[in-house]
Amino acid sequence: MAGLRLGPLLRYVDWDTGGAATIWVEADRPCTAEVRCADGAGGSVRTFQVSGHHYALVPVTGLTPGTTTAYEVLLDGVLVWPDSGSGFPPSTITTPAAGGRSPRSSPALRVTFGSCRQAAPPAAGRRGPHGADALDTLAAQLAADPEMVRPDVLLLLGDQVYADHLSRDTRRWLAARRDLREAPGAQVADYEEYTRLYYESWLDPEIRWLLSTVPSLHIFDDHDVIDDWNTSAAWLAEMRATPWWPERVLSGLMSYWVHQHLGNLSPAELAADPLYAAVRATPDGTDALRAFAAEADADPGSVRWSYRRDFGRSRLLMVDTRAARVLAEGGRAMLDPAEQAWLRENALAGHGNYDHLLIGSSLPWLMPPLIHDAEVWNAALCRGERGARWARIGEDLRRRSDLEHWAAFPGSFAALSDLIEEVGTGPRAPATVCVLSGDVHHAYVAEPRIPSTARVFQLTCSPVHNSIHTAVKWGFRLGWSRLGRWLGRGFSRHGRTGRPPLSWRRTGGPWFGNQLMTLALTGRSARLRLDQARPGRPGAARLVTVLDRELTDRDLTDRELTGAP
């Protein structure tokens, strides 16, 4: 009899008709996976195999728009979900009402987002080694309070798993499998070891239930593969010279495709995907997927990990800022030409037909000014503006200090800034253009000074469950200060880089802790909330709201946005 190893994860929900969804599962053997809904909707599909594991992305059709319906998962006709002894409410699928409105609340769309979640060892509970897990805490509160408003979608903006920072339990598991004295040591090495990371993260009871009932959209960042992934051409050349790297990167891309990327796609996109068809058409799709991953690594332009989702009158463009890079020092770019063209085309398509544009980027566009200037300076050093010696120093600093955000690719920073101003200006402009990011282990709100019609924001939120050194906290605070701006000008003079093509100001934060941001979009208004996970009664935690503000009110002062007393 087939058993359920992982999932279910509710992934795609159709906002055009409200009648379809997809649910991802992993079984322990080949079987037919079926979803049955309380209202008679459902679907079934045969599992596909990758490296000895059996997966299915079940298309669910016949859902009634504007409803919430419970569902069950069956494998070869045997009920495997829900777990009657779990104590959690039924897993449900909520479909938007006519016109793309959420049936649960007044906002047309409620988006909760964050990044950087290290899984806690199971025995650690919600507290974990980094304090209370914000996503775990959200799940516990939603499960305990049926009246609590749920997000319409979770945006997981990178570092869903940490392939290079493992828990004590996973290190012990690796040590029983191979000699950790041999490279890559206490890091994952192959596909099987990547699956262990997903089990550790997604079998957490609260997380498992949350992901079964709230749709989620994902994009990778560096730790999903390795720290500093694709930070420079020199870094990539060194990694490719090591004997363990080829298997590591192929396994990272393969496991991301299976566990995260497939669920980002609509049923129509899945039907048109030749790789998905090839993997499902053979008894074992491993070779086809390995060939795809090898091509993606060798020629990043051959694959698009970015994607677009429209939620009524809100548009999300989730942008790959890791694998789509051009790394040659003479022409560094965050996005290769094809990816940049895709972003522009989808931002401008139907311009005037959406009220809010959300650009999901794991790496922030607007950083603290000191850090921005340091990254532009570092990029100038690395391309040889101050000679070969400074170029070597710059490369070392780039890796040690993670100087690899949009500012480290000055041409790409300017191109994104120009696109945002173009989209946000004129009578057809949306009400807001928001860049949603994580990575930097704190949260803040920043606004550029550009003559746009739309309100434009950098909304950064991380970590979901991680920590930050005290010295780094002070570094970020310094980065936003007047002294930091003055120091940044010194970097600009030394690197001969000039000033940035635009200026910006911090209008919220910085906030430190495990946290989640939520955007509630209604008509042409947008409201932002930041919730932090705080210790509660013994063995539990609670979410505390530290910011709750309307973003589209131009009369708000900095003091009101920051929540300062």
VEXVEXSE-728988 format. One record per residue (C-alpha): residue number from 1; x, y, z. Coordinates in steps of 0.5 Angstrom, whole numbers. Each point is the difference from the previous one (the first is absolute). Layout:
<nodes>
{NUM {X Y Z}};
...
</nodes>
This chain:
<nodes>
{1 {0 0 0}};
{2 {3 7 -2}};
{3 {1 5 6}};
{4 {1 7 0}};
{5 {7 3 1}};
{6 {-1 7 -1}};
{7 {-5 5 -1}};
{8 {-6 2 -2}};
{9 {2 7 -2}};
{10 {-5 4 -3}};
{11 {4 4 -6}};
{12 {-4 3 -6}};
{13 {-7 3 1}};
{14 {-3 3 -6}};
{15 {-2 7 1}};
{16 {-3 1 -7}};
{17 {-6 -5 1}};
{18 {1 -3 7}};
{19 {-2 -7 -2}};
{20 {7 -3 0}};
{21 {6 -1 4}};
{22 {6 -5 1}};
{23 {3 -4 6}};
{24 {7 -3 0}};
{25 {1 -6 4}};
{26 {6 -5 1}};
{27 {-2 -8 1}};
{28 {4 -6 2}};
{29 {-1 -4 -6}};
{30 {-3 1 -7}};
{31 {-7 1 0}};
{32 {-6 4 -2}};
{33 {-1 7 4}};
{34 {-7 2 1}};
{35 {-3 6 3}};
{36 {-8 0 2}};
{37 {-3 7 2}};
{38 {-6 0 4}};
{39 {-4 4 -5}};
{40 {1 -6 -5}};
{41 {6 3 -4}};
{42 {7 -4 0}};
{43 {5 -3 -5}};
{44 {5 -5 0}};
{45 {7 -2 -4}};
{46 {5 -5 0}};
{47 {6 1 4}};
{48 {7 2 -3}};
{49 {7 -3 2}};
{50 {6 4 1}};
{51 {6 -3 3}};
{52 {-4 -5 4}};
{53 {-5 5 2}};
{54 {-7 0 -2}};
{55 {-4 6 -1}};
{56 {-7 3 -3}};
{57 {-3 7 -1}};
{58 {-7 -2 0}};
{59 {-4 5 -4}};
{60 {-7 2 4}};
{61 {-6 2 -5}};
{62 {-7 1 1}};
{63 {1 5 6}};
{64 {-6 5 2}};
{65 {3 7 0}};
{66 {-1 4 6}};
{67 {0 -6 5}};
{68 {5 -3 5}};
{69 {-1 -8 -1}};
{70 {4 -6 4}};
{71 {4 -5 -4}};
{72 {3 -7 1}};
{73 {6 -3 -3}};
{74 {-1 -7 -2}};
{75 {6 -5 -3}};
{76 {-3 -6 -4}};
{77 {-6 2 3}};
{78 {2 -1 7}};
{79 {-1 7 4}};
{80 {7 2 3}};
{81 {-2 8 1}};
{82 {-3 3 5}};
{83 {4 -4 6}};
{84 {-6 -1 5}};
{85 {4 1 6}};
{86 {4 6 -2}};
{87 {-5 5 4}};
{88 {0 5 -6}};
{89 {-6 2 -4}};
{90 {-1 -3 -7}};
{91 {4 2 -6}};
{92 {-4 5 -4}};
{93 {0 3 -7}};
{94 {-2 7 0}};
{95 {-2 3 -7}};
{96 {-1 7 -2}};
{97 {-7 3 -1}};
{98 {-2 3 -7}};
{99 {4 6 -2}};
{100 {6 -3 4}};
{101 {-2 2 7}};
{102 {2 -4 6}};
{103 {-6 -3 4}};
{104 {3 0 6}};
{105 {1 8 1}};
{106 {-1 6 -3}};
{107 {7 1 -3}};
{108 {0 -3 -7}};
{109 {7 -3 1}};
{110 {4 -1 7}};
{111 {7 -2 -1}};
{112 {4 -2 5}};
{113 {8 -1 -1}};
{114 {7 -1 3}};
{115 {6 -4 -2}};
{116 {6 -3 4}};
{117 {-3 -6 4}};
{118 {4 -5 3}};
{119 {-3 -6 3}};
{120 {0 -2 7}};
{121 {1 -7 2}};
{122 {-6 -3 2}};
{123 {1 0 7}};
{124 {1 7 1}};
{125 {-7 2 -2}};
{126 {-2 7 -2}};
{127 {6 3 4}};
{128 {5 -3 -4}};
{129 {7 2 0}};
{130 {-1 7 -3}};
{131 {-6 2 5}};
{132 {-7 -1 -2}};
{133 {-1 -2 -7}};
{134 {-5 5 -3}};
{135 {-3 -4 -6}};
{136 {-1 -6 6}};
{137 {-3 5 4}};
{138 {-5 3 -5}};
{139 {-2 -7 -2}};
{140 {-2 -2 8}};
{141 {-4 7 1}};
{142 {-4 -2 -7}};
{143 {-1 -7 2}};
{144 {-2 2 7}};
{145 {-5 6 -2}};
{146 {-5 -2 -6}};
{147 {-2 7 0}};
{148 {7 3 -1}};
{149 {1 3 -7}};
{150 {5 -5 -5}};
{151 {4 3 -5}};
{152 {-2 -1 -7}};
{153 {7 -2 -2}};
{154 {7 -1 3}};
{155 {6 3 -3}};
{156 {6 -4 2}};
{157 {6 4 -3}};
{158 {6 -4 1}};
{159 {4 -5 4}};
{160 {-6 -4 1}};
{161 {6 -6 2}};
{162 {7 1 2}};
{163 {4 -4 -3}};
{164 {7 2 3}};
{165 {-3 2 7}};
{166 {-3 -7 3}};
{167 {-3 -2 6}};
{168 {3 -4 5}};
{169 {-5 -6 -1}};
{170 {2 1 -8}};
{171 {7 0 1}};
{172 {0 -7 4}};
{173 {-5 -3 -5}};
{174 {6 2 -5}};
{175 {5 -3 4}};
{176 {-3 -6 0}};
{177 {0 0 -8}};
{178 {7 2 -2}};
{179 {6 3 3}};
{180 {-1 7 2}};
{181 {8 1 0}};
{182 {-1 0 -8}};
{183 {-2 6 -4}};
{184 {-5 3 1}};
{185 {0 -2 7}};
{186 {-6 2 4}};
{187 {-4 2 -6}};
{188 {-5 -3 -5}};
{189 {3 -4 -6}};
{190 {-5 -3 -4}};
{191 {-7 -1 -1}};
{192 {-2 -4 5}};
{193 {3 4 5}};
{194 {-4 6 -2}};
{195 {-6 -4 1}};
{196 {2 0 7}};
{197 {0 7 1}};
{198 {-8 1 -3}};
{199 {-2 -6 5}};
{200 {3 4 6}};
{201 {-3 6 -2}};
{202 {-7 -2 -3}};
{203 {-2 -6 5}};
{204 {0 5 5}};
{205 {-7 -1 2}};
{206 {-2 8 0}};
{207 {3 1 -6}};
{208 {-2 -6 -3}};
{209 {-7 2 1}};
{210 {1 7 -2}};
{211 {3 -2 -7}};
{212 {-6 -5 -1}};
{213 {-5 6 1}};
{214 {3 7 -2}};
{215 {2 0 -7}};
{216 {8 1 -1}};
{217 {5 3 -5}};
{218 {7 -1 0}};
{219 {7 3 -3}};
{220 {7 -2 2}};
{221 {5 4 3}};
{222 {8 -2 1}};
{223 {-1 -5 6}};
{224 {-5 -4 -3}};
{225 {6 -3 -4}};
{226 {6 4 4}};
{227 {2 6 3}};
{228 {3 5 -5}};
{229 {-3 -4 -6}};
{230 {2 4 -7}};
{231 {3 6 4}};
{232 {5 1 -5}};
{233 {4 -4 -6}};
{234 {6 -1 4}};
{235 {-4 -3 5}};
{236 {-4 -5 -5}};
{237 {7 -2 -3}};
{238 {3 -2 7}};
{239 {-7 -4 1}};
{240 {0 -3 -6}};
{241 {8 -3 1}};
{242 {-3 -4 6}};
{243 {-1 -7 -1}};
{244 {-7 0 4}};
{245 {-3 7 -3}};
{246 {-3 -3 -6}};
{247 {-4 -5 4}};
{248 {-2 5 5}};
{249 {-3 5 -5}};
{250 {-3 -5 -4}};
{251 {-4 -3 6}};
{252 {-2 7 2}};
{253 {-3 2 -6}};
{254 {-3 -7 -1}};
{255 {-3 1 7}};
{256 {-2 7 -1}};
{257 {-4 -2 -6}};
{258 {-4 -6 3}};
{259 {-1 3 7}};
{260 {-1 8 -1}};
{261 {0 2 -8}};
{262 {-6 -5 -2}};
{263 {-5 2 4}};
{264 {1 8 -2}};
{265 {-2 -2 -7}};
{266 {-8 0 -2}};
{267 {-3 -6 -3}};
{268 {1 3 -7}};
{269 {7 1 1}};
{270 {1 -7 3}};
{271 {-4 -3 -6}};
{272 {5 4 -5}};
{273 {7 -2 4}};
{274 {4 -5 -4}};
{275 {4 -2 6}};
{276 {-6 -1 4}};
{277 {-3 -4 -5}};
{278 {7 -4 -1}};
{279 {0 -2 7}};
{280 {-7 -2 1}};
{281 {1 -4 -7}};
{282 {5 -5 3}};
{283 {1 -5 5}};
{284 {6 4 3}};
{285 {0 8 -2}};
{286 {7 0 4}};
{287 {4 1 -7}};
{288 {-4 5 -3}};
{289 {0 4 6}};
{290 {7 0 1}};
{291 {1 2 -7}};
{292 {-4 6 1}};
{293 {4 2 6}};
{294 {6 -1 -3}};
{295 {-2 4 -6}};
{296 {-3 5 5}};
{297 {7 1 4}};
{298 {4 0 -7}};
{299 {-4 5 -3}};
{300 {-5 4 4}};
{301 {-3 3 -5}};
{302 {-3 -6 -3}};
{303 {-5 -1 6}};
{304 {-5 5 3}};
{305 {-1 -1 8}};
{306 {-4 7 0}};
{307 {-7 0 0}};
{308 {-7 5 -1}};
{309 {-6 -1 4}};
{310 {-6 4 0}};
{311 {-5 1 6}};
{312 {-6 4 -3}};
{313 {3 7 -1}};
{314 {7 -2 4}};
{315 {5 -2 -4}};
{316 {6 -4 3}};
{317 {7 -1 -4}};
{318 {4 -5 4}};
{319 {8 2 -3}};
{320 {5 -5 0}};
{321 {6 4 3}};
{322 {5 -6 1}};
{323 {0 -5 -6}};
{324 {-1 6 -5}};
{325 {6 4 1}};
{326 {6 2 -5}};
{327 {6 -1 4}};
{328 {6 3 -5}};
{329 {3 6 4}};
{330 {-1 4 -7}};
{331 {-7 -1 0}};
{332 {-3 -2 6}};
{333 {-8 0 1}};
{334 {-5 -3 5}};
{335 {-4 -2 -6}};
{336 {2 -2 -7}};
{337 {-2 3 -6}};
{338 {-6 -5 -1}};
{339 {-2 0 8}};
{340 {0 8 -1}};
{341 {-4 0 -6}};
{342 {-5 -5 4}};
{343 {-1 5 6}};
{344 {-1 6 -4}};
{345 {-5 -3 -5}};
{346 {-4 -3 6}};
{347 {0 6 4}};
{348 {-2 4 -6}};
{349 {-5 -5 -3}};
{350 {-7 3 1}};
{351 {2 6 3}};
{352 {-6 3 3}};
{353 {-3 -6 2}};
{354 {2 -1 7}};
{355 {0 4 6}};
{356 {7 -3 3}};
{357 {6 -3 -2}};
{358 {4 -4 4}};
{359 {7 -2 -2}};
{360 {3 -6 4}};
{361 {7 0 1}};
{362 {4 -4 5}};
{363 {5 6 0}};
{364 {-2 7 2}};
{365 {0 5 -5}};
{366 {1 6 5}};
{367 {5 -1 5}};
{368 {3 4 6}};
{369 {4 6 -4}};
{370 {6 -2 3}};
{371 {0 -7 -2}};
{372 {-3 2 -7}};
{373 {6 4 -1}};
{374 {5 -5 3}};
{375 {-3 -5 -5}};
{376 {1 5 -6}};
{377 {7 1 2}};
{378 {2 -7 1}};
{379 {-3 -1 -7}};
{380 {4 5 -3}};
{381 {6 -3 4}};
{382 {-1 -7 -3}};
{383 {0 2 -7}};
{384 {6 4 1}};
{385 {-1 7 1}};
{386 {5 1 5}};
{387 {5 -5 -3}};
{388 {2 -8 1}};
{389 {1 1 7}};
{390 {-6 3 2}};
{391 {-4 -5 -4}};
{392 {3 -6 4}};
{393 {-2 4 6}};
{394 {-7 1 -3}};
{395 {-1 -7 -1}};
{396 {2 -2 7}};
{397 {-5 5 3}};
{398 {-6 -2 -5}};
{399 {0 -7 3}};
{400 {2 2 7}};
{401 {-6 5 1}};
{402 {-5 -2 -5}};
{403 {1 6 -5}};
{404 {-5 -3 -5}};
{405 {-7 4 0}};
{406 {-3 4 -6}};
{407 {5 5 2}};
{408 {6 -4 -2}};
{409 {-2 -1 -7}};
{410 {-1 8 -1}};
{411 {-3 -1 -7}};
{412 {-5 -4 2}};
{413 {-2 4 6}};
{414 {-1 6 -5}};
{415 {-4 -4 -5}};
{416 {-5 -3 6}};
{417 {0 8 3}};
{418 {-2 2 -7}};
{419 {-5 -5 -2}};
{420 {-3 1 7}};
{421 {-1 7 -1}};
{422 {-3 -1 -7}};
{423 {-5 -5 2}};
{424 {-2 5 6}};
{425 {0 6 -4}};
{426 {-6 3 -4}};
{427 {-8 -1 0}};
{428 {0 -7 -1}};
{429 {5 -1 6}};
{430 {-2 -5 6}};
{431 {-1 2 7}};
{432 {6 -3 2}};
{433 {7 -3 -2}};
{434 {3 -4 5}};
{435 {6 -4 0}};
{436 {-1 -6 5}};
{437 {7 -3 3}};
{438 {4 -4 5}};
{439 {7 -2 1}};
{440 {3 5 5}};
{441 {-3 -2 7}};
{442 {-4 6 1}};
{443 {-6 4 -2}};
{444 {-1 7 -2}};
{445 {-4 4 -5}};
{446 {3 5 -5}};
{447 {-2 5 -5}};
{448 {3 2 -6}};
{449 {0 8 -2}};
{450 {-2 -1 -7}};
{451 {-6 4 -4}};
{452 {-5 -6 0}};
{453 {-7 0 0}};
{454 {0 -6 4}};
{455 {2 -1 7}};
{456 {7 -4 -1}};
{457 {2 -4 6}};
{458 {6 -5 2}};
{459 {-3 -5 5}};
{460 {5 -4 3}};
{461 {-1 -6 5}};
{462 {4 -5 3}};
{463 {2 -4 3}};
{464 {-6 -5 2}};
{465 {4 -4 4}};
{466 {7 1 1}};
{467 {5 5 4}};
{468 {5 6 -1}};
{469 {6 2 3}};
{470 {0 6 4}};
{471 {5 3 -4}};
{472 {-4 -1 -6}};
{473 {-6 4 3}};
{474 {4 6 2}};
{475 {3 0 -7}};
{476 {-7 0 -3}};
{477 {-2 6 4}};
{478 {7 3 -2}};
{479 {-2 -1 -7}};
{480 {-6 4 1}};
{481 {3 6 4}};
{482 {2 7 -2}};
{483 {7 -3 2}};
{484 {-1 -6 -5}};
{485 {-2 5 -6}};
{486 {7 4 1}};
{487 {4 -6 1}};
{488 {-3 -3 -7}};
{489 {2 6 -3}};
{490 {7 -1 1}};
{491 {-1 -7 -3}};
{492 {-3 3 -6}};
{493 {6 5 -1}};
{494 {5 -6 1}};
{495 {-3 -4 -5}};
{496 {-2 6 -5}};
{497 {-7 -3 0}};
{498 {-4 7 0}};
{499 {-7 0 4}};
{500 {-5 -5 -1}};
{501 {-5 2 -6}};
{502 {-6 1 6}};
{503 {0 1 7}};
{504 {-5 -3 5}};
{505 {-1 1 8}};
{506 {-2 -5 5}};
{507 {-7 0 2}};
{508 {-1 -6 5}};
{509 {5 -4 4}};
{510 {5 -3 1}};
{511 {-4 -5 4}};
{512 {4 -6 2}};
{513 {-3 -7 2}};
{514 {-3 -6 -3}};
{515 {-6 3 -4}};
{516 {-5 0 -6}};
{517 {-3 6 -4}};
{518 {-7 0 -3}};
{519 {-2 5 -5}};
{520 {-8 1 -1}};
{521 {-2 2 -6}};
{522 {-7 3 -1}};
{523 {-2 4 -6}};
{524 {6 5 -1}};
{525 {2 0 7}};
{526 {5 -4 4}};
{527 {1 -1 7}};
{528 {6 -3 3}};
{529 {1 -4 6}};
{530 {6 -3 4}};
{531 {0 -6 5}};
{532 {5 -2 4}};
{533 {1 -7 4}};
{534 {0 1 7}};
{535 {1 -5 6}};
{536 {-7 -1 3}};
{537 {-2 -5 5}};
{538 {5 -6 1}};
{539 {1 -4 -6}};
{540 {-4 5 -4}};
{541 {1 6 -4}};
{542 {-4 6 -3}};
{543 {0 5 -5}};
{544 {0 7 2}};
{545 {-2 6 -5}};
{546 {6 5 0}};
{547 {-3 4 -6}};
{548 {-7 1 -3}};
{549 {0 6 -5}};
{550 {-4 2 -6}};
{551 {6 1 -6}};
{552 {-4 3 -5}};
{553 {-2 6 4}};
{554 {5 6 -2}};
{555 {-1 4 6}};
{556 {3 -5 5}};
{557 {6 2 3}};
{558 {7 -3 1}};
{559 {-2 -1 8}};
{560 {-7 -3 -2}};
{561 {4 -5 -5}};
{562 {5 -2 5}};
{563 {-5 -1 6}};
{564 {5 5 4}};
{565 {-3 3 7}};
</nodes>
